[in-house]
């Protein structure tokens, strides 16, 4: 570990799965990052890496099949405006379009359930939060990401929850969570799990289109974005070859709920990670684990642990 004041960085951040293996990352199956792609050129590429058309696509048929209808979401009018691109634009292009275009038209797509709050944290608060986060060892994850988990161990396929390694949410999260709870959308929100993620351009970090679990994790997903801007790519199986891009600024806070949570998958494409990015995501429980639910006893135990705010990252000795 190297420390400079409160800024501590762990050098040994390999997972137990990665240790003892020649593989430079934790990617599995179709997941990939620049580390494993360079190490093994035959590695299958993640959808978040290969889904967009590029100038290397010479075949006319391939270009036609890759053509998309792209919209850019405006958090001020809460509508997605049609964009001029038919292939995934750069991060800079999305930012410029989002800032300059907010003119409602008949071609807009409404997208319910996105609440974005710019400058939710200050630059000084970001530095303090990042310093505290970096003082805990990062664990290598898939698609070039690194993570820190503060939550129960969950087998989503078998619907099993184990609490032995869960000691609560981290102490540094409490003041920010209390600020979140002042928002009208979150007045009845109770946090139970926190995940820190780190994205890196050098590792080719990304995350494929996905829904967060519906069994354990409740309706609202909360995320603070730090260090750099990025873009959420939203896709809906009912609207093939359609993407809604949401500019997620540095220092901003987003609540994803309702339609955006349950009908639209979210992703972050590699091209939208321009430099290091850190994010803190916080989740709540579903009604099944709340009072009156079938597993309220399990839920109560999770909540009691979470709200001690004395947690250590799962798998970390720090």
Protein Blocks (a to p, Z undefined) as FASTA:
>chain_A
ZZehjaccdfblcdfklgopabfbfbehjbccfklmmmmmmlccdfklmmpccfklmblk
lmmmmpccdddddfklopacddfbfbdcdfklmmmmmmmgccdcfkbccdehiacdehkb
cfklmmmmmmmmmmpccdddeehiacddddddddfknopacfklpgbjcfklmmmmmmmm
mpmklmmgccfbdcdddddfklopacddddddfklmcfbdcdddehiacddddddfklgh
iacdddddehiacddehjllmmpccdddfklmmbccdddddddddfklgghiaklmmmmm
mmmmmmnopaccehiaZZ
